[in-house]
Amino acid sequence: MTTETAQEQNGSNAAGSETLTITDNRTGQTYELPIEDGTVRATELRKIKVDEEDFGIMTYDPAYMNTASCRSAITFIDGDKGILEYRGYPIEQLAEKSTYLEVAYLLVHGELPTSDQLATWTHEITMHTFVHENVKEFMQGFRYDAHPMGMLLASVGALSTFYPEAAQIKDAEIRYMQVIRLIAKMPTLAAFSYRHNRGMPYVYPDNELSYAGNFLGMIYKMTELKYQPDPRLEHALDVLFILHADHEQNCSTSSVRAVGSSEVDPYSAIAAGVAALYGPLHGGANEAVLRMLRRIGSTDNVPAFIEGVKAGDERLMGFGHRVYKNFDPRAKIIKKAVDEVFEVTGKNPLLNIATELEKIALEDDYFIKRKLYPNVDFYSGLIYEALGMPVEMFPVLFAIGRTSGWIAQWLEMIQDSEQKIARPRQIYTGARGVDYVPMSDRA
């Protein structure tokens, strides 16, 4: 099978009339497939057949390395240039000038809010941070040492039983109510899972605190009448939520869309995102960075560790990314937040190792040629640890920020007329036409 574009055949074409010409060398037949937005619809390949009974050509793409599953106007990434934008706004501007709830509004509604819209949005979310007492009892039923992420996964899914009307996903008003509830209750469920894991009594939300401040209060409040978070920690956590809010069609977002495509309620769809984020290759990467830094132990050991990486004896965690072939823009922002947190908590000695590791790696041709730059996980674990979070809470904190992105993606998906229930094809590699063997005749 050979391919060439119609533009290469015929010279420059007018915009919108690009095509791909394919010659099937099995039959000698030529096909012309339209190119739109730099892509060819996979179903167009079905036209390429040996005979009428042939199913047609399929694409084989494990892990969707080169397959677009949707059209989206939410997040733009240019991995080669290190660009990340939410609804067209650079992540650097949002992290510096915005708040997480303002960014959540932007992701969900498609535009930045006016002051009145933001006030209403913030009020609605604040008023729905409390969870039903039965949810609390449900969470208390877990073992004393239950993983916080497992508790979050189960409790988010359980919310669908508390709000059965959420199944009416075609009703815009009902849909909007679930959006508010999910963003509002996720920090509460996350904090309850933390307190449960530590054997501490649950703390109810404080409606006088900010979104990030309220979460810190539910985590840390003890016997004091009023918890007041340090504004530097509050701001750093808010920035982390912004950086994690959305990141295109990653594993957890694709899971939300795939499960949501069955038209299930949003709680069940978001629970699928939490489940995907539970995996060490997705939400647990920053934990691996901390383990690596502790194993290095000292800045004096960094050069030897780098040589070990180049020899294939060590793995450099927190560097490189499936999408970014340049500096992850989130890593630059989070590095500043690290300094802000350490002003309050005191400097973590692992920071010196991380800084030295980054410095040497960025000057080494081995890593430069392979385009291995620090990603968001390289520094985020240091912040979480400085906040007193156990490693089990790292993906939970990730999930709080990512909730607004999951919701925005779910909303976009269910209103997209081109979307159908997810149903990938397969290449069957097993046996065919095997006769049943009675138990008595089996060896």
C-alpha positions in Angstrom: 0.0 0.0 0.0 1.5 3.4 -1.0 0.3 6.8 0.0 0.7 10.4 -1.2 -1.2 13.6 -0.7 -3.3 15.1 -3.4 -1.4 18.3 -2.9 1.9 16.5 -3.7 0.2 15.1 -6.9 -1.5 18.2 -8.1 0.4 21.1 -6.5 -1.2 23.5 -4.0 -4.9 22.9 -3.3 -7.3 25.4 -1.8 -7.8 25.2 2.0 -10.3 22.6 3.0 -9.8 20.4 -0.1 -6.7 18.4 1.1 -6.9 14.7 0.4 -4.8 11.6 0.9 -4.4 9.2 -2.1 -3.8 5.6 -1.2 -3.0 2.8 -3.6 -3.7 -0.7 -2.3 -1.0 -2.8 -3.8 -3.0 -6.0 -3.2 -5.7 -4.9 -5.7 -4.1 -2.0 -7.5 -7.1 0.1 -6.6 -6.7 3.8 -5.6 -8.6 5.6 -2.9 -8.8 9.3 -2.1 -9.5 10.1 1.5 -10.3 13.7 2.8 -7.9 15.3 5.3 -9.5 17.5 7.9 -7.6 19.3 10.7 -4.5 17.2 9.7 -6.3 13.9 10.3 -8.0 11.2 8.3 -11.1 9.6 9.7 -10.3 6.0 10.6 -13.7 4.9 9.2 -12.6 6.1 5.8 -10.1 3.3 5.7 -12.9 0.8 5.8 -13.4 1.6 2.1 -10.2 -0.2 1.4 -11.1 -3.8 0.8 -9.9 -6.9 -1.1 -13.5 -7.9 -1.8 -17.0 -7.1 -0.7 -16.8 -9.6 2.2 -13.6 -8.0 3.5 -14.2 -5.9 6.7 -11.8 -3.2 5.4 -8.6 -1.7 6.7 -8.3 -0.9 10.4 -5.6 1.1 12.2 -3.7 -0.6 15.0 -2.7 1.9 17.7 -1.9 0.6 21.2 -2.1 3.3 23.9 -3.6 5.7 21.2 -0.2 7.1 20.4 -1.4 8.6 17.2 -5.2 8.5 17.4 -7.5 11.5 18.1 -10.6 10.3 19.9 -12.5 13.6 20.0 -12.6 17.2 19.1 -12.1 19.5 22.1 -11.9 23.2 22.8 -10.8 22.9 26.4 -7.0 22.3 26.6 -4.3 23.0 24.0 -0.8 21.5 24.3 2.2 22.1 22.1 4.7 19.6 23.4 7.6 20.7 21.2 7.3 24.3 22.4 6.3 23.6 26.0 2.9 25.4 25.7 -0.2 24.6 27.8 -3.4 26.6 27.5 -6.8 26.3 29.1 -9.4 27.6 26.7 -6.6 29.6 25.0 -5.3 31.2 28.2 -1.6 30.4 28.9 -1.1 28.4 32.1 1.5 30.9 33.2 -1.0 33.7 33.3 -3.7 31.7 35.0 -1.3 30.4 37.7 -0.1 33.9 38.4 -3.3 35.9 38.2 -6.2 33.5 38.8 -7.6 31.3 41.5 -8.6 27.6 41.1 -12.3 28.3 41.2 -12.0 31.0 38.5 -10.0 28.5 36.4 -12.7 25.8 37.1 -15.3 28.3 35.9 -13.3 28.9 32.7 -12.9 25.2 32.0 -16.6 24.4 32.6 -18.2 27.5 31.0 -15.6 28.2 28.3 -14.9 31.8 29.4 -13.5 33.8 32.3 -16.3 34.9 34.7 -17.3 38.5 35.6 -16.9 39.4 39.2 -20.6 38.7 39.8 -20.4 35.4 38.0 -17.4 34.3 40.0 -19.1 35.4 43.3 -22.2 33.3 42.5 -20.1 30.4 41.3 -17.9 30.5 44.5 -21.0 30.8 46.7 -22.7 27.8 45.1 -19.6 25.6 45.5 -19.0 26.8 49.0 -22.6 26.0 50.0 -22.3 22.4 48.7 -19.1 21.3 50.4 -20.9 19.4 53.1 -21.7 15.7 52.4 -24.7 13.7 53.6 -24.1 12.1 57.0 -24.6 8.7 55.4 -21.6 9.4 53.2 -19.6 9.9 56.4 -20.9 6.6 57.8 -20.0 4.9 54.5 -16.4 6.1 54.7 -16.1 5.1 58.3 -16.8 1.5 57.2 -13.4 1.2 55.6 -10.5 -0.5 57.3 -8.5 1.8 59.5 -5.5 1.5 57.1 -7.5 1.9 53.8 -5.7 3.7 51.1 -7.1 7.3 50.8 -7.3 7.0 47.0 -9.4 3.8 47.2 -11.7 5.5 49.7 -12.0 8.5 47.3 -12.8 6.3 44.4 -15.5 4.4 46.2 -17.1 7.5 47.8 -17.2 9.5 44.6 -19.0 6.6 42.9 -21.3 6.2 45.9 -22.5 9.8 45.4 -24.6 8.6 42.5 -26.8 6.8 45.0 -27.3 10.0 47.0 -28.3 12.0 43.9 -30.2 9.6 41.6 -31.5 12.5 39.6 -27.9 12.8 38.3 -28.8 10.1 35.8 -30.8 12.6 33.8 -27.8 13.9 32.0 -29.8 15.5 29.2 -31.4 18.0 31.6 -29.1 21.1 31.7 -30.2 22.3 35.2 -29.8 18.9 36.8 -26.4 18.5 35.0 -25.2 21.9 36.4 -26.2 20.9 39.9 -23.9 17.8 39.7 -21.1 20.0 38.4 -21.3 22.2 41.5 -21.6 19.2 43.8 -18.6 17.4 42.4 -16.2 20.3 42.6 -17.5 21.2 46.1 -17.5 17.8 47.6 -14.2 16.4 46.3 -12.0 18.2 48.8 -14.3 17.1 51.6 -14.2 13.4 50.6 -10.4 13.7 50.1 -9.9 15.2 53.6 -12.2 12.6 55.2 -10.1 9.9 53.6 -6.9 11.5 55.0 -8.3 11.8 58.5 -9.7 8.2 58.4 -6.3 6.9 57.4 -4.7 8.7 60.3 -7.3 7.6 62.9 -8.5 11.2 63.4 -12.0 12.5 63.6 -13.5 14.0 60.5 -13.6 17.8 60.3 -16.6 19.5 58.6 -16.1 22.2 56.0 -15.7 25.9 57.0 -17.7 28.1 54.6 -15.7 31.2 55.6 -12.5 29.8 54.1 -11.3 29.7 50.5 -11.5 26.5 48.5 -7.8 25.6 49.2 -8.0 27.0 52.7 -11.0 24.9 53.6 -9.3 21.8 52.4 -6.2 22.6 54.6 -8.6 23.2 57.5 -10.4 19.9 57.1 -6.9 18.2 57.0 -5.2 20.0 59.9 -7.8 21.3 62.3 -7.5 19.9 65.7 -8.9 21.5 68.9 -8.7 25.1 67.9 -12.0 26.9 67.6 -11.0 28.5 64.2 -8.4 27.2 61.8 -6.5 29.9 59.8 -4.4 28.5 57.0 -1.0 30.2 56.3 -1.8 32.3 53.1 1.5 31.1 51.5 0.5 27.5 51.8 -3.1 28.3 50.7 -1.8 30.0 47.6 0.7 27.3 46.8 -2.0 24.6 47.0 -4.3 26.7 44.9 -1.6 27.0 42.2 -1.2 23.2 42.3 -4.9 22.7 41.8 -4.7 25.1 38.7 -1.7 23.2 37.2 -3.5 19.9 37.6 -6.9 21.1 36.4 -6.7 19.6 32.9 -4.2 18.1 30.6 -5.9 17.1 27.3 -6.7 13.4 26.7 -4.6 11.7 29.3 -5.4 8.3 30.8 -7.9 9.5 33.4 -9.6 12.0 31.2 -10.0 9.4 28.4 -11.5 7.1 31.1 -14.0 9.7 32.1 -15.0 10.2 28.4 -15.1 6.4 27.7 -17.3 5.6 30.7 -19.4 8.7 30.3 -20.1 7.8 26.7 -22.4 5.1 28.0 -24.6 8.0 29.3 -24.0 7.0 32.9 -24.3 9.6 35.6 -21.3 12.0 36.1 -20.4 10.6 39.5 -19.7 7.2 38.0 -17.8 8.7 35.1 -15.6 10.8 37.4 -15.0 7.8 39.6 -13.5 6.2 36.5 -11.1 9.1 36.3 -10.2 8.6 39.9 -9.6 4.9 39.3 -7.2 5.7 36.4 -5.4 8.3 38.5 -4.9 5.7 41.2 -2.3 3.9 39.0 1.4 4.6 39.7 2.1 5.5 36.0 -0.5 8.3 36.2 -1.1 9.8 39.7 1.8 8.2 41.5 4.7 9.5 39.5 5.7 12.2 42.1 6.0 9.5 44.7 8.6 7.7 42.5 10.5 11.0 42.3 10.7 11.2 46.1 11.9 7.6 46.4 14.6 8.4 43.8 15.8 11.5 45.6 16.0 9.7 48.9 18.0 6.9 47.3 20.5 9.4 45.8 20.8 10.7 49.4 23.2 13.6 48.8 24.2 16.1 46.2 27.7 14.4 46.1 26.0 11.3 44.7 24.2 13.0 41.9 27.0 12.7 39.2 27.3 8.9 39.9 23.5 8.6 39.7 23.5 10.4 36.3 26.1 8.0 35.0 24.0 5.2 36.2 21.0 6.5 34.3 23.1 6.8 31.1 24.3 3.2 31.6 20.8 2.0 32.0 21.3 1.0 35.6 19.1 3.8 37.1 15.8 5.4 36.1 15.5 9.2 36.1 12.0 9.9 37.5 10.2 13.2 36.9 11.9 13.9 33.6 10.4 13.5 30.2 6.7 13.3 29.2 4.6 11.5 26.6 3.5 14.9 25.3 6.2 17.4 26.2 9.5 17.4 24.2 10.5 20.6 25.9 10.3 22.0 29.4 6.9 21.1 31.0 5.5 24.7 31.6 3.9 23.5 34.8 7.3 22.5 36.2 8.6 26.0 35.9 5.6 27.4 37.8 5.7 24.7 40.5 9.3 25.3 41.2 8.4 28.8 42.4 5.6 27.4 44.6 8.2 25.2 46.2 10.1 28.2 47.5 6.8 29.7 48.8 6.0 26.6 50.8 9.5 26.1 52.2 9.3 29.7 53.6 6.7 28.3 56.0 7.7 24.7 56.5 11.5 25.0 56.3 13.6 23.7 53.5 13.5 20.0 52.7 17.1 18.7 52.2 15.8 16.7 49.2 15.4 20.1 47.4 19.1 20.5 47.1 19.4 17.0 45.5 16.6 17.8 43.1 18.1 21.2 42.1 21.5 19.6 41.5 20.0 16.8 39.6 18.1 19.2 37.4 21.1 21.4 36.8 23.4 18.5 35.7 20.7 16.8 33.6 19.9 20.0 31.7 23.5 20.5 30.8 24.2 17.0 29.7 23.9 16.2 25.9 22.6 12.7 26.7 19.4 14.2 28.2 19.2 17.2 25.8 19.3 15.0 22.7 16.5 12.8 24.2 14.5 15.9 25.1 14.3 14.9 28.8 13.2 17.9 30.8 11.7 18.1 34.3 7.9 17.6 34.3 5.2 18.6 36.9 5.9 15.5 39.0 9.5 16.4 39.7 8.7 19.1 42.2 5.1 18.5 43.2 5.9 15.7 45.6 8.3 18.0 47.5 5.4 20.4 48.1 3.0 17.7 49.1 5.6 16.3 51.5 6.3 19.8 52.9 2.5 20.1 53.6 2.8 17.0 55.7 1.0 14.7 53.3 1.8 11.0 53.2 2.6 9.6 49.8 -0.8 7.9 49.7 -2.4 11.3 49.6 -0.5 12.5 46.5 -2.9 11.2 43.9 -5.8 12.3 46.0 -4.6 15.9 45.9 -4.1 15.5 42.1 -7.7 14.3 41.8 -9.1 17.4 43.6 -7.5 19.7 41.0 -8.3 17.5 38.1 -12.0 17.3 38.9 -12.9 20.5 37.1 -11.1 19.3 34.0 -12.8 15.9 34.1 -16.2 17.6 34.4 -15.5 20.0 31.5 -14.4 17.1 29.3 -17.5 15.1 30.3 -19.8 18.0 29.6 -18.2 18.5 26.2 -18.4 14.9 25.4 -22.1 14.4 26.1 -23.0 17.5 24.1 -20.9 16.4 21.1 -23.2 15.0 18.4 -20.4 13.0 16.9 -19.7 11.0 20.1 -21.1 7.5 20.5 -20.5 4.9 23.1 -16.8 4.0 23.2 -16.1 0.7 21.5 -12.6 0.2 20.2 -11.9 -2.5 17.6 -9.4 -5.4 18.2 -7.1 -7.6 16.2 -8.1 -11.1 17.2 -5.1 -13.4 17.7 -6.7 -16.5 19.3 -7.8 -19.9 18.1 -10.9 -20.4 15.8 -13.5 -23.2 15.5 -12.2 -25.3 18.3 -14.5 -28.3 19.2 -15.6 -28.8 22.8 -13.7 -31.6 24.6 -15.7 -33.4 27.3 -14.1 -33.4 30.8 -13.4 -37.1 30.7 -11.3 -36.7 27.5 -9.1 -33.8 28.7 -5.5 -34.6 29.6 
